[in-house]
Amino acid sequence: MANTKSALKNDRKRVVRTVRNRSMKTRIKTLFKKFQEDVSSGNADAAKSSGISYISAVDKAVKKKIFHAHCSDRAKSRVSKQGLSA
């Protein structure tokens, strides 16, 4: 348990950030699953749009320091290997 005022504030901030980061990570995982489903179904237009939205979400997570920059690079590589990215 925190003893000082600053430690109490940091604990409150930690809870808020954990919820925010967890929701962003869950959203990104869902977008990647949707991309994989679109690729496996063979729908190129849907796969391209879902790939773009997945990459955009990953880039935003890197910007907010939820993911490392190398994670974004790997994500872009995986999508572009499918030949469906913009």
C-alpha positions, 0 to 999 in steps of 0.5 A: 500500500502506498504511503505518500501522496505521490505514491497514491496518485501514481497508483491511481494513474496506474489503474487508469493507464492499465485499463486504457492500455488493455483495451487498446491491446485487445482492440489490436488483437481483434483487428488482426484476427479480422485481417486473418479471417479476411485473408483466409476467406479470399476477399482481397478488398476486405483484407486490404481495408482490415489490414490498413485499419490494423496497421493504423491501430498499431501505429497509434499504440506505438505513438502512445507507447503501448507497443514498441516501435519494432512491434509496429515494424513486425505488424507491417511486415506481416500484413505486407507479406500477404501483399494486401497493404496499401 
